[in-house]
């Protein structure tokens, strides 16, 4: 009989809705369909460094589909970065503990940094499969990451609520959403929430364009405006937040009362949306099929509605940014939404 495969699974980087659904998708598929043993590694790559793990049974995976966060815990440990644990060779420790655990593969759930580390571990000779997650939707190679849909839903609800306050006080409201480099969340939530101005890092913006647009709305007797901005928007180094800077810029240029809301970590918490539960489950199940087929060194992706995979070598260090000619940007312009760049 063939040796029973032993699969490790970890979640690294920031938390987001759907990680537990992915853990469940990997674990249950591995146990039920492939008779594999599943090992849960604690606190991301830190658990591999410190040999901190537990066996995950089918029973332990029950009831976690709807839970936010991650039952395995997470950390931002970067084992190839030369910090902490003086004198310790973290990649060497990871390889040692990988062998001691008797692992046949590690499934790494995480965003860009996690997938870059996974690719480097694959180059070190370990069997690795990546599963992309992030609310920013900026992992290269996949159309969508899980966590994104949940964050769009949360952000859209927040924008919906701002409409009533803005209308009551006849003011401009600026809401800041997550997204250091990519404007996917701001673009989608801005459109879904009926934002009047949507500013994303990929397009940049002209303050005069934004102010002229908002003044034009006021002249047309439109009593309020909603401005949706990504946190990574370009601004002077001394400014603490994109929303604060944009609000000051608007109030100075229009003389219209302007207030800010920074949604922050609320976007990353809570139960995953139905779509994220499905996407995370599909990713987890496909990861196990890759392991069963011994197709290692790959990341599961969503491409044109299909679940497939690509080489981790082609993922690390790259970002998925909103193209300047993206169809949603063109649709926004057709709706007379100001994107700030024209």
N, C-alpha and C positions, 0 to 999 in steps of 0.2 A: 504493500500500500504506500501511496505517496505521503510524504511527511506533511503534517498539518501546518499550514502557513500561520505565522504569527505577525500581526500587523499592529504597528504603533500609530497613534493618532494624537495630534497636538493642535492647539489654537494659539496663535501669536499675534502681537500688535494690538490695536484698539479693539474693544468689543463692538459688536453690532448685532442686530436681530438676525436670527437664522443660523447662528453657529451651532446651537444645540440640535437643530434640525439636520444639519450636515453631519454632525457626530453620529446622530441616530441613523442617518442614511447609510453612512459607512459601516457602522457597527452591526446593525440588524442585517444588512445585505451580506456582510462578511460571515456572520454567524449562521444565519438561517439558510442562505443559498449556497455558501461555499465552504462551510464547516471550518472557518478560520477562527483563530483565537485573537481577541482584540485587546490591546493594551492602551490604556489612557495615560498619557504623559502630562504631568502637571505643569502649569505656568509656562507654556510655550517652550522655547529652546532651553530655558533655564532648567526645566525638568530633565532634559537629556544631559545637561551638564552635571546636575546634582543627583542623577539616577533616581528621580522621584516619579513613581508611576504606580498604577493599580490595574488589575484585570477588570475589564468591562464585560459584564454578563448581559444577556438579553434583558433580564429583569431590571438591571441598572439603567438601561436605555429607554425603558418604558416611561411615558409621561413627560418627556422633555421636549417634544416637538414644538410646543407652544411657548416654551420658556425663553425669555431674553437672556442676554449674557452668555456665559459658557460654563458648563459644569466642570470643565477641566482647569479653569482659571487661565489667565494669560499674562504675558509680560512683553516688554519691548527689548528683551535680550537680543543682542546682535553678536553671535559667537565669533564672527570673523573680524570684529572691531576690537582693536587692542586697548581695551579699558577693563578695569576691575580685576579681581583675582590675580594679583601680581605673580608673575612667573608661570601662570597656568596657561596651557595650550588648550583652549576650549574646543576647537574642532577635534583635537586628539582625544579629549575626554568624551566627546559625543560619539566618536567612532568606537571607543572602548566600551561605553555603556550600551551602544547599539548591539555590539556583539554579545555582551553579557546578558542582555535582555532576550537574546535569541531572536531578534527581529528579522523578518524577511523584507519589510518595507516600512517606511514612515509616511503617513499622510499629513501634510502640513496645510492647515487652514489659515489663511491670512491674506493681507494686502500686498502691495508692491515690495515692501521690505522683506516680508516673509517669503515671497516667491523668489526673490533674489538670493536669500540665504538657502532656500531649498535647492536652487540651481547650483550653488557652490558646494553644498553637501553631496549632490549628485556627482559633481566633478571629483569629489574626494573618494568616490567609489561606493557610496551608500545608495540603496534603492529608495527612491523618493517619488511621491506623487503630490502635486499641488492642487489645492482647491481655493479659488479666489473669492475673497469677501471684502467688502468695504462699502460704506454708504456713499463714498465719492464716485464710485463707478469708474475709477481711473486705472484699473489693472489692464495692462496691454494685452491684446489678443482676444479678449472676450467682449461680446456686445454688452452683456450685463453681468454684474456681480450681485450675489444676494446681500441684503442689507440696504440696497439702494431703493427698492420699491417701498420698503417700510419707512425710510427716511423721507421720501417724497410725500408719502401720506401724512406723516407727522408735520412736515413743513407746510404742506398745503392747508392743513387744518389751522395752523397758527396764522397763516396769511388770511384765511377766511375770517378769523376772529378780529384781525386788525382792521378789516374793512369797516366794521360797525363803529369802532372807536374813531377811526380817521374821519368817517362821515359825520359823526356826532359833533366833533370838535373842529371840523373843516380845516384839517391840517394834513401835512405830508408825513407819512410813516415810512421809515427805512428799516427793513428787516434784514439781518445778516445770517446767512446760512453757511454751513461747512463746505469746504472745498479749497484746499491750499493752492492747487495748480489747475484743477479741472472744474468747469462750471456746470457739469451735468445736473447736479442736484438743484442748483439755482435756476437753470433753464427750465427743467421739468416742473418744479414746484411753482416757479414764477408764472408759467403758462397756466398750470392747473388752478392756481389761486387767483388768477385775474390781475397779476401785477401790471402796472402801467409802465414802469421802467425796470429792465432786467440787465444787470451789469455782471459780466463774467470775465475772468482773467484772460481768456483766449482772445477776446475782441478789444480789450482796453476800453477807454471812454474819454470823451471830451467834455469837461465840465460845462462849457458854454452850450453844447448840444443838449445836455441833460436839463439845464436851467431854462433854456429857451422852450423846450418841450413842455416843462411843468408850468411855465408862465402862460403858454398857449392854452393849456388845459384850464387854467384859472380864468383867462379871458373868455373862454367858451362856457363859463359858468359851471364847470365841473368842480364840485365842492371839495374834493380831496384827491390825493394820489397815493399809490402804494409803490415803493421802490424796493426791489429785491436785489441784494448784492451778495456776492461770494466773499468769504473771509480772505481769500488770497488776492483780492483786488489790489492793484498797484496804488501805493500811497506813500507819503513821506515817512521816513524811518521813525520819527518821534510820535506818530499817531498810533494809539493803542489798538484801534480796530477800524476795519473798513467802513462799518456803519457810521461810526462817530465822525470820521473824516468826510464821508459823503454827505451826512446830515449838515455839518458845518458849511460845506461847500454850497449846498442847496439853500440853506437859510440866508447865507451871505449874498448869494446871487439873485434870490427871488423875493426875499423879505417875507416869505411865508413860513409860519410856525412849523417846525419839523422835529419829530421825535424818533428815537431809535429803539429797536428791539433786537437783542442778540440771542438767538435760540439756543446755541451752545450744545451741551451734551445731551439735552432732551432728545435730540435727533437720533442719538445712537442707542437709546434705551428702550426697554419694553418688549412686548411680544411681537414676533415677526408677522408681517402681512401674509395673507393666503398665498400670494404669488411668490414671496420669498421662501415660504415653507416648501412649496413645490420645487422651486429652483434649487434650493439647498439639498433637498432629498434626491433630486435628479443628479446633482453633482456628486453627492456621496455614493450613490449606487454605481455611477459610471466609474468613479475612482476605484471601486472594488473590482469592477470588470477589468480595468487596466492591470490591476495587481494579479488577478487570476490568469490573465494573458501574458504576464511578465513583461509588460510594456512600461518600463520604469523611466524616470527622468522626464515626466510629462506633467502638464497642468490641464485640468478639466476646464473646458470653456463652453460658452453658449454662443453659437454662430448661426445667424439667420434662422433662429428658432430651434436649432438642433443642438443636442449635447454631444460634444466631441472633445478632442484634446489637441495640444500642441506641445512642442519641445520646450522644456524649462529654459534651455539655452537662449531661446528667442524671446523670453519674457523679461528676464532680470534687467533692472536699470532703465526700463522704458515706461512711458505713461500713455494712457489713452485719454486724449484731450478732445474737446468739442471742435470739429472742423468749422472753419469760418463760414463755409457754405452749407452747413447742416440744414436739413429740411425744416427742422423746428425753428431755427433762426429765421429762415425765409418766411415761414408761416407767421411768426411773431411780427415781422415787419409788415406783412400783409394786413395784420390786425391793428396796425398803427401803434404797436408797442415799441417804445424807445429802447434800443439796445446800446445806446450811448456812443456809438462809434461813427455815426454819420450826421 
